[in-house]
Amino acid sequence: MSFLDRLLDLHRKHRWLSHAAFWLGYLLVAVSASKYRDGRQGTYGFEFTSDALYMLAEMIAAYGLAYGVVPLFFFRKRYVLAVIALLANCYLACVTGRIFIVKICEPLACVKPKSFETYGEILTDLPKLLYVYLFDMLAAAAIFTFVKVAKDQSETQKRAVELEKQKAEAELKLLKAQLHPHFLFNTLNNIYSLSLSNSPVTSGSIAHLSEMLDYILYQCNGKYVPVSGEITLLKNYISLEKLRYDERLRVNFKIDQQHDILIAPLILLSIVENAFKHGAGNDTGSPVIDIELFAEVDRFTFKVANTYYSKPEIEHSERIGLPNLTKQLDLIYPVRHTLRIAQNENTFVVELYIDLT
């Protein structure tokens, strides 16, 4: 958490305390400036009292501008009303400041009140209110409003990022929920085919499926998982799929794992499953599936190439696996991945590169 985030979090938890700290700091600066200007003529007690009273008037201008004029009129593009409200707010603050000076601060400083300084004269002496008080009020209000607007924008941006993150996580969960039944449907069909022929490997295939489901349902619920777990999942899946075929299917699985890096779960399974379904499943000849996996500390490469008997019409939009995979990669690795899909005369190739830096 950054320093700004800590300040915003502290402000949310202790809103009144943060306001008090802001005005206390403002008051200390004002007292220091007044004491420097007046020198020995004013004591610290007098400077503190007079500046505190004057600050009350500045607070009227600040809160009126930050919580009234700006959000109610300016942000809603009611500019005429915003100007009227700003003038009224500044007039009230200037009059309040002048009253505090004349009726409280000057008597404390033993300054004899002027005969014409009645409440009526204070309210109507516009030149003095304009040239003596207005700019002080506007300066304090502008500083306070700038801090508030900057804080609000930061919180709004943070909420937008959090909502976008929640949306992406919800969509990712939906995509995973779509993948699970899709994979389960295909695998159960395979086991069903084995059971019809009373194959002796049926029980073994069920054990493989049980181990895979345990991993999918309970071990890969996080955003990232160790690549070693994904490798084990692929080996179980390949063993399960090879039960459907005789020796005519050849699967080459090359692994170069330099580090047990963390990657998004199940994305590799989608690619391999696609190779079996649209490669070996449609190839009546001697299908070949080549799988290469390279796991380096800062880069991950996964390549699957499968042969097919005749050139199929590849319509990605009608499949679940590859479009699902593309969406997951865009959510998890938005600018750090490359997915290449190529179709040659009798080979279909999917290559995935992930930048882990």
N, C-alpha and C positions, 0 to 999 in steps of 0.2 A: 504494500500500500504506500503510495507516494505521500509526500508532506501535505500537498493540497487535499488529497483524499482524507487524510487524518483530520485536517482542519474542518472539512465539510462534515465529517462524521461527528466531530466534537460539537459543531454548530447544531446538527440535528438533535443530538442528545441533550444539549444544554443551550437552548436558543436564547433564553433571557440572559444567561451568563455571558454568552458571546456578544450580545448587544451591549451589556454593561462594560465589558472589556474594551470594546471599540470606543465608546464614548469616554471612558476613563483615560484611555490613551490620547484621545483628541483633546481632553481637558488639560492633561499634563503638558502637551505641546503648547496649548494656548496660554497657560499660566507661565511657562518658561518664556514665551515670547513677550508677554505683558510685563513680566518682571525685568527683562532685559531692556524693554522700551522705557519703563517708568523709573528704573534705577532705584534709588533710595526713597523716592517719593511714595512708593506703595509697598506695604508689607505683603508677605506671602499670604497671610490670612485674608487681607482685602482682595488681592489678586485672585485668589482661589474662589472667594465668594462672588465677586463680580463676574468672573469668567464662567463660573458654574451657572449663574442666573442667565447670562447672555447665551450660554450653550443651550438652555431650555428653549429659548426662542429659535435657535438654529435647528434644534430637534424637530420643532414644528414644521419648519421648511423641509427638512430631510425626510421625515416620515410621510409628510403630505405628498412630496414628489415621488418617493420610492414606492409607496403602497397605494397612492391615489391617482395622481396625474398620469404616471407612466403606464401602469397596467390597465387602468380603467378607460383611459382616453387615447394615449399615444399608441400603444400596441394594438388598439382596435381601430386605428386610423381615423379617429375623431379629432382631427387636428385643431379645429376651431374651438371645440370644448376644452381641448388640452391647453391651449393658450389662455383661455379664460380662467380655467382652474389653476394654472400656474401663477397667474397674476394675483388671484385671490389668495392663494396659499402664501405667496411671498409678502403680500400686504399684511396678512395676519401675523406672520413671523416678524416682520420689521416693526410693526406697532408694538408687539409684545416685547421685543428687545428694547425699544425706546422707552417703554413704560418702566421696565426693570432698571434701566440706567438712571432715568430721571427720579423715580420715586423711591428707589432702594440704594443703588450703588453710589450716586452722588451724595446723598445725605450721609452715608457711611464714610465717605471721603471728606466730610465736612465742607462740601461745596454748597453755597447758598442757592436754593432753587430760584430759577428765573421766574419773573412775574407772569410771563405769558405761557409758561409750560403747563397749561391745564390739559385735561384729557381731551377736550375738544380740539385744542391746538395740536396735540400730538397726532390725533387721527387725521387732521387735514394738512399737516405740514409735509406735503408730498416731496418737495425737493430734498429735504433732509432725509426722509425715509429712503429716497432713491439713491442719493449720492453717498450717504454715510452708512446705511445698513444693508441695502439690497445686495451688494456684491459679496458681503460677508455671508449672508444667508444662502445665496446661490452657490458659493464655493463649498460650504459645508454640505448642502443638499446634494451637489454634484458628486462629491467624494463618496458620500454614503450610498447614493443611488448607483454609482458605478460599481461599488463593491457588491451590492445586492444583485444587480443585473448579471455581473460576472459569475456570482455564486449560483444564481438560478439557471443560467445557461450551462454551467458545468454539471449541475444536477440533472438538467433535462437531457444533456448528452449522455450522461452516465446511465440514466433510465432507459434511453433509446438503445444503447449498446446492450444493456441487460435484457431488454425485451427481445432484441434481435438474437441474442444468445439463447434465450429460452425458446424462441421460435425455431431456431436451428436444431436445438436438442430435441424438441418435440418431433420435428420432421425426421430427424435421424432415427429416433425410436420407432417411428412409423415405418421407415424403410427397413429397419431390422425386423420388425414384426412381419413385414411382407416377405422378407427373405426366409425366415424360419419355416413357415408352412410350405413355401415353394420348394425348399430343399427337402423337407420331410415328405412331401407328396412324391417327389421323384424317387427317393430312397425306398419308401415303403412299396412303391410299384416294383422296384427291383427285387425286394425280398419276397413279395407276393409271387413273382415269376419263379423264383427259386423254390418256393413252397409247393407250387403246382406240380413240379417235377420231382418232388420229394428229395431234393438235393441234400446231401449230407452236410453241406456247408451252410445250410440255413441258420442253424443255431449260432455258428460263428459270426455270420453277418449281423445277426441280432445283437450280439455282444459288441461288435464294432459300432453299430448304430447307437447302442446305449452309451458307450464311452463318448461318442461324438456329441450326443444330446446333452450329456452331463457338462461337457465343456461349453457348448453353445448357451445353455440355459443358466449355468451357475458360475462359470469362470471368465466370461468375457462380457460382463455387464458394464465395465468401465469404458472410457473413451479410448484408452490404449491398452494393449496387452503385450507381453513378451513375444517376440517372433518365434521363439522355440515352441510355444504352445500352438501357434498357427501351423508350424511345420508338422507337429504331431497330428493335428487335425487333418491336414492334407494327406498324410500317410495313411491314416485310418480310412479316409474317404476313398483314396485310390485303391486300397485293399478291398474295400467294399464294392467298388465299381468293377474291379477286375474279376469278381466272382461271376459276373454276368457273361463274361467272354471266355473263349478258349485261348489257346496259345497264339491265336492270330493277332491279338492286341499287344502292342509293345509300348510301355510307358517308361520314359527315361526322366528321372528326377535328379537333377544336379543341384547340390546345396553347397554354397560357400558362405558360411556364417562366421564372420570375424568377431562380431559382437552380438549379444542378445538384446538387440534394440527393441524399442517400443513402437508398435504400429497400431493402426485402427483394426479392430477385430472383423473377421469374416469377409474382408474385401478380396483376399486371395482365393477363398473358397468359391466365390462367384465366378472368377475367371476359369478355374479348373473345372467347375461344374459345367460351364458353357462349352468347354472343349470336349467333355464326354458326351454331352447331350447332342450337340450339333456336329461333332466330329465322329467319334467312335460309334455313336448311336445310329448314324446315318450312313456309315461306311461299311459296305458288305465285303470289302476286300480285306486288306491287312492294315488296319488303322495304326497310326503312330502318334503318340502325344509326347512332346518334349517340353519339360518344365525346368526352368533355370531360376535359381534364387540366389541373390547376392546381398548380404547384409553387412554393410560397412558402418563405421561410427557416424558418418555424416550423410550417407546416401543408401537408399534401398532400391534394388532393381529386381523386377519379377517379370519373366517372359514365359508365355505358353504358346506353343505352336502345335496345331493338330492338322492332320490330313483329312480329306473327305473324298468320297467316291466320285461324286459329280458336283458341279458348281451349283450351290443352292442360291436361292434369292434371299439375301441377308436383309432382313427388315428389323433393325434394332428396336424400333418403337413397339413391335409386337412381342418382344421378349421381356421377361422380368429381370433376368440376371444382369445384363450389361447396362441398361438404363438405370437400374437401381444402383449399380456400382458407380456410375458417373455422378449421380446425385450425391451419394455418400462422400465421394472424393471432393466434390465441390464444397461440401459443408465442412469437412474435416481439414482438408489441405487446399484451401481456395486458390492460393498462388504458389504452391510448393509441390505440385505434382504434374506429371505429363502422362496421359493415357493415349497410346497409339494403337489403332486397330487397322490391320492391313489384310487384304485378301488377294492371294496370288492365284495361279492356275489351279492348284490342288492343295493349297495350304492356307489356313486361317491363323493369323498371329495377333496376339494381344500383348503389348508391352506396357509395363507400369514403372515409372520412375518417381521416387519421392525424395525431396530434399529435406534432410533431417536437421540441417543446421538451424 
